[in-house]
Amino acid sequence: MGWGSGYEVFNRVADGLIKAGADDDVKESVLTDLIGSLQAEDWDTELDSLQDYLTDPAIVRAFAKHDIHWPDE
């Protein structure tokens, strides 16, 4: 059984970075690390979070670094 609450954690951090005007390098770096940590805790809703940020290339790259890709890519 996975950990679905990672969705809320990830999205809050991603939204905070966006709201703060973080540049792409910061977003990608911070979220790449966060994704790795959440996966270590058995996060199983990665695609739900990815779907919310498909228009943000830095966030999409952060997911891709962990081999998480939207099925239509």
Secondary structure, DSSP 8 states (H G I E B T S, - for coil): --BTTHHHHHHHHHHHHHHTT--HHHHHHHHHHHHHHHHHTTB--HHHHHHHTTT-HHHHHHHHTTT---TT-
